Amino acid sequence: EAYRVIRTNLIFSAPGAKGRLVLFGSANPGEGKTTTVANLAASLAQNGARVLAVDADLRRPTLHRHFGVDHTPGLTDVVVGRAKAAEVVRATPIAGLSVLPCGYIPPNPAELLGSDALRETLHSLRKKYDWVLVDAPPILAMADTPVLCPFVDGLVLVVWSESSSRPALRRALDQVERVGGKLSG
């Protein structure tokens, strides 16, 4: 039910909008952002939307496990030109829901995530789906998530209740705001 509430809030945050590109992050590892992406993607698809869940956590990818697919080939293969998105996006058993796993783990994740090729990839994907949900690494652990903020419509910050400290959340939000990121929820 909690995922349905998030789904409803996202839908009403931009009524009538198509091709929404939403980033999901957390201040620290283990707060549930990947589980949130997987369940919210399923909830949106079950509501009739065409949804793509993208694993942009190029250091510790786990989104593929939620859907029972291999992590390679995937996003990194598309960004470096080894594959086309249509070749590596995988259907799931849930109608309307596809997943783009991370692909091979690169030696330079932040540079790859900040590249023009990734920006173009995400913007071409948004034309094919109603929702593109991007799973990103924890904000305080790496520089990767703030690099992605300018490419998306907004960031949903996943917080582990009674575990995340206010100072950690404030630092994470400060990093997002410094790059012009928009907090969606």
Backbone torsions as a table, in degrees:
resi	resn	phi	psi	omega
1	GLU	NA	-35.3	179.7
2	ALA	-61.5	-37.1	179.1
3	TYR	-69.6	-32.3	176.1
4	ARG	-66.9	-35.7	177.2
5	VAL	-65.2	-45.1	177.8
6	ILE	-61.8	-43.9	178.7
7	ARG	-56.4	-48.6	-179.1
8	THR	-61.7	-43.0	179.4
9	ASN	-62.9	-42.0	178.2
10	LEU	-64.5	-44.2	-179.2
11	ILE	-60.6	-43.1	-177.8
12	PHE	-81.1	-9.2	175.8
13	SER	-73.3	-20.4	177.7
14	ALA	-148.1	72.0	-177.6
15	PRO	-59.3	132.9	177.5
16	GLY	79.8	-7.5	-178.6
17	ALA	-72.1	143.4	175.6
18	LYS	-118.5	153.5	177.0
19	GLY	68.6	39.2	179.3
20	ARG	-72.4	135.1	-178.2
21	LEU	-117.6	107.5	-172.9
22	VAL	-121.7	130.2	179.7
23	LEU	-95.8	140.1	177.2
24	PHE	-119.3	126.2	179.5
25	GLY	-140.3	176.3	176.0
26	SER	-146.0	161.5	177.7
27	ALA	-68.7	-44.0	-174.3
28	ASN	-128.1	162.9	176.1
29	PRO	-65.2	153.9	172.7
30	GLY	79.2	17.3	-178.1
31	GLU	-92.9	-5.1	174.8
32	GLY	101.7	17.7	-177.5
33	LYS	-67.1	-40.5	-179.4
34	THR	-67.5	-42.2	176.6
35	THR	-62.8	-38.9	178.1
36	THR	-64.2	-44.9	178.3
37	VAL	-59.6	-47.8	-177.9
38	ALA	-61.0	-46.9	-177.7
39	ASN	-73.0	-37.7	177.9
40	LEU	-68.3	-38.8	176.9
41	ALA	-60.4	-44.3	178.3
42	ALA	-63.1	-42.4	-179.8
43	SER	-63.3	-43.0	178.1
44	LEU	-64.1	-42.0	179.6
45	ALA	-65.6	-40.5	179.0
46	GLN	-66.7	-18.6	176.8
47	ASN	-88.8	3.7	175.3
48	GLY	101.6	2.7	-178.9
49	ALA	-87.1	154.7	170.1
50	ARG	-90.7	119.7	-170.4
51	VAL	-127.5	139.7	172.9
52	LEU	-123.4	125.4	173.7
53	ALA	-100.3	123.8	-175.5
54	VAL	-113.7	129.8	176.9
55	ASP	-94.1	101.1	177.4
56	ALA	-104.1	16.2	173.2
57	ASP	-87.5	88.7	-172.3
58	LEU	-83.9	6.9	177.7
59	ARG	-107.9	-43.6	179.6
60	ARG	-136.2	68.6	-176.6
61	PRO	-70.2	134.8	176.9
62	THR	-139.1	-6.5	-177.3
63	LEU	-57.9	-36.8	-178.7
64	HIS	-58.4	-31.5	-179.5
65	ARG	-66.3	-34.1	179.3
66	HIS	-64.1	-25.6	-176.7
67	PHE	-111.3	1.8	176.2
68	GLY	67.1	37.6	177.8
69	VAL	-121.6	161.4	175.2
70	ASP	-70.4	153.5	179.0
71	HIS	-85.3	-7.6	177.5
72	THR	-126.9	148.4	-13.3
73	PRO	-71.4	166.7	-176.5
74	GLY	-166.1	-145.6	-173.6
75	LEU	-55.1	-47.4	-177.7
76	THR	-63.2	-33.9	177.9
77	ASP	-65.4	-36.6	177.9
78	VAL	-69.0	-45.7	-175.7
79	VAL	-63.9	-37.8	-179.7
80	VAL	-88.5	0.8	174.3
81	GLY	87.7	12.6	178.9
82	ARG	-82.0	-16.6	-178.7
83	ALA	-153.8	160.7	173.5
84	LYS	-96.4	149.7	-177.6
85	ALA	-54.9	-42.0	-178.6
86	ALA	-60.7	-24.4	-179.4
87	GLU	-80.7	-23.9	-173.0
88	VAL	-115.8	-11.2	174.0
89	VAL	-70.5	134.4	-176.9
90	ARG	-116.5	139.1	175.2
91	ALA	-74.1	156.2	175.5
92	THR	-118.4	170.5	176.8
93	PRO	-65.9	-13.1	179.9
94	ILE	-89.7	120.2	-179.3
95	ALA	-57.0	131.2	178.1
96	GLY	88.3	-4.5	-177.1
97	LEU	-114.4	125.1	175.4
98	SER	-123.1	162.9	179.8
99	VAL	-132.7	140.9	173.3
100	LEU	-116.6	101.5	-179.0
101	PRO	-69.0	174.2	-173.0
102	CYS	-70.7	-32.4	-173.6
103	GLY	87.3	-162.2	-179.4
104	TYR	-67.6	142.0	-179.8
105	ILE	-78.3	119.3	-175.5
106	PRO	-83.8	162.1	177.4
107	PRO	-75.9	-14.6	-174.8
108	ASN	-132.5	65.2	-173.9
109	PRO	-56.9	-45.7	-176.4
110	ALA	-62.6	-40.4	179.7
111	GLU	-66.1	-41.6	179.7
112	LEU	-65.5	-41.9	-179.8
113	LEU	-67.9	-28.0	-179.9
114	GLY	-90.8	5.3	-174.5
115	SER	-78.3	155.9	174.8
116	ASP	-61.9	-33.3	179.9
117	ALA	-63.6	-38.4	177.9
118	LEU	-69.7	-42.3	178.3
119	ARG	-57.7	-46.9	179.7
120	GLU	-63.5	-39.4	178.7
121	THR	-61.3	-49.0	-179.3
122	LEU	-62.5	-41.4	-178.3
123	HIS	-71.9	-28.4	174.6
124	SER	-74.8	-33.8	178.4
125	LEU	-67.3	-36.1	-177.9
126	ARG	-64.2	-22.1	178.6
127	LYS	-74.0	-20.3	-175.1
128	LYS	-100.2	-11.5	-175.7
129	TYR	-131.0	155.6	173.8
130	ASP	-74.6	-36.1	-178.7
131	TRP	-136.4	132.3	170.2
132	VAL	-119.9	112.6	-178.9
133	LEU	-103.5	121.7	-173.1
134	VAL	-109.8	118.5	177.3
135	ASP	-86.4	119.9	-176.3
136	ALA	-116.4	163.9	178.4
137	PRO	-68.8	163.7	176.0
138	PRO	-58.0	138.8	-173.4
139	ILE	-66.2	-43.1	-175.8
140	LEU	-79.6	-16.6	-177.7
141	ALA	-83.2	-31.8	-176.6
142	MET	-144.5	166.6	179.2
143	ALA	-87.0	1.2	-170.8
144	ASP	-65.6	-45.9	-174.6
145	THR	-65.2	-46.2	176.4
146	PRO	-59.0	-30.8	178.2
147	VAL	-63.7	-33.6	-178.5
148	LEU	-81.0	-22.4	-174.1
149	CYS	-52.7	-42.4	-179.4
150	PRO	-67.9	-14.3	-176.8
151	PHE	-87.9	-10.8	-169.6
152	VAL	-119.7	167.8	178.8
153	ASP	-76.7	-27.7	-179.3
154	GLY	-176.1	167.5	179.6
155	LEU	-117.4	132.8	169.6
156	VAL	-103.8	120.7	-179.2
157	LEU	-95.6	115.7	-180.0
158	VAL	-89.3	129.0	-175.5
159	VAL	-125.1	130.0	177.3
160	TRP	-81.8	111.7	-176.2
161	SER	-55.1	134.0	176.9
162	GLU	62.1	14.8	176.4
163	SER	-121.6	-39.7	-179.9
164	SER	-76.6	134.1	179.5
165	SER	-86.1	151.1	177.5
166	ARG	-60.1	-42.9	178.7
167	PRO	-61.0	-38.2	178.0
168	ALA	-65.2	-43.2	178.2
169	LEU	-63.3	-41.2	179.0
170	ARG	-62.6	-42.7	178.2
171	ARG	-63.3	-41.8	179.0
172	ALA	-62.8	-46.7	179.1
173	LEU	-63.7	-38.3	177.5
174	ASP	-60.3	-42.0	179.3
175	GLN	-63.2	-41.5	179.5
176	VAL	-65.2	-44.4	-178.9
177	GLU	-66.8	-34.2	-179.9
178	ARG	-62.1	-28.8	-179.6
179	VAL	-98.7	8.1	178.7
180	GLY	82.2	16.8	178.7
181	GLY	-70.0	150.3	-178.9
182	LYS	-110.6	122.2	178.3
183	LEU	-80.4	121.5	179.7
184	SER	-95.5	-21.9	-179.7
185	GLY	170.4	NA	NA
